[in-house]
Amino acid sequence: MLHPSAPPRPVRVGAALAGVVGLAGLSGCAGSGAQAGAPSEDIAYTDGTYTAEGSYRTPETTETIEVTITLADDVITAVEVVGDPQAPQSVQYQGRFIGGISDEVVGRDIDEISVSRVAGSSLTSGGFNDALETIKAEAAA
């Protein structure tokens, strides 16, 4: 029985398939760690060691971290993060992040890095990504 207000069956099936395809495409977006991103242009970065500060907000305060990255042929060969936690919980989360970031980024092309969560720390990632953008700008100049 057809309901006058319901769209024809082929339209409903097409809409359902489009929804499933859309969800399948998004399923890879919820991962953790460093995620590959599509570089906007093919930039060659100057080899060297770069340092920048990144900041991020927590419920209590604004936190900062200092990020030092060594580049060779656009690949991160070393990373060091120094925290300056202001809130008691930040001590724990920055420590986790600092302990796990090397495994996430060393050996990868700098344009493929976008950190979302490292060792259970997600907010610190914002500060890291902030510093990474500054480093990329400096290394591209």
N, C-alpha and C positions, 0 to 999 in steps of 0.2 A: 504494500500500500504506500503510495506516495503522499508525503505531506506537502501542501502547497508552499510552506515557508522554508523547507529544506532544499539545499542546493542539489542538483543532479548528482548521482553516484560518482561519475568520473571526476567531478570537481572535488568531492569529498576525499576520494582516494588520492588524487594528485596532491591535495593539501596535506594529507597525512604523510605521504611519501616525502614531501618537501620538509616537513618537520623532522622526520627521522634522519634524513640526510643532513640537515642543519645540526642536529644533536650529535651525530657521528663526527662531523667536522669540528665541533667544539670540544669533544671529549679529550683531546690532547692538551687543552688549554689549562687544565686544573692540576698539572703536575707540580713537582717541587724541584728545587735546585735551580741550576742555570738553564735557561731555555733559549733555544736557537731563535734568533730573530732575523728577519730579512733586512740586510743592510740597504739603506736607501740609495747608496751609490758606492762604487768601488774606490775606496780611499786607501792609499798606501800610507801607513804610519811610519814615522821615524823611529828606528830602534833606540832604546834607551830605558832609563828608569824615571818614572813620573810619580809625583805625590800630589794628592788633592784631598780636601776635606769634604765630607758629605754629612748632611744632617737629616734627621727624621723626627717625627712627632710620636710620642707615646701618650697614654692617657694622663701621665703626671707632668711631663716636661718635654722639651726639645733636646734631643741627644745628638752628639756629633761623633764621627769616627774619622780617622786619618787612614787613607788607603794609598799604598805604594805598589805600583805594578811595573814589572820589567817586561819590555816588548822586544821580540826578535822576529822579523818577517811577519808582522801583524799578529803573532801568537804570543799569548801571555806565558812567560817562562817562570815567573815568580810573582807572588803576591804576599803582602804583609798588611795587616789591619791592626791599628792601635785604637783602642777604645778609650773613652773618657766618660764613663757612666755617671750620671747625676742621680738617677733614681735607683733604689735598692734592687728592683727587679731587672733593671738594665745591666747590672753586673753579671747576672746569670746569662741573660740572652746574648749580650755582646760576647761573653766568653765562649758560648756555644758556637756562635757565628764565626768568631776568629779561629776556633779549632777546626771548623769544617770547610771554610771557604776555599782553601787551596785545592782540595779534591774536586771542587766544582768548576774551577776556572783555569787552572794551570794546564797548558797543552792545548787550549782552545783559542780559536781566532777571536780577537777582541770584539769584532762586529757581531759575533754569535752569542755574546754574553748578555743576559738579562736575568739577574738573580731574583727569585721570588721567595724562597724559604731555604734556609741552610740550618741543618741540625736543630730544627724546631723553632728557629728564630726567623720571624717574617718581617718585623718592623725594621730591624737593622739592615735588611736588604735594600730598603729605600735609600738609606744613607750611602750604601755601597754603590747603588746604581747612579745616584747623584754625583758621587766622586768619579765614577767611571766615565760619565759624560764629560766632565771637566778634563779628565786625562785624555780622552779621545780628541777633544778640541785642541788641546796643547800638542799632542803627538802628531796631529794632522797639519799643524802650522809650519 
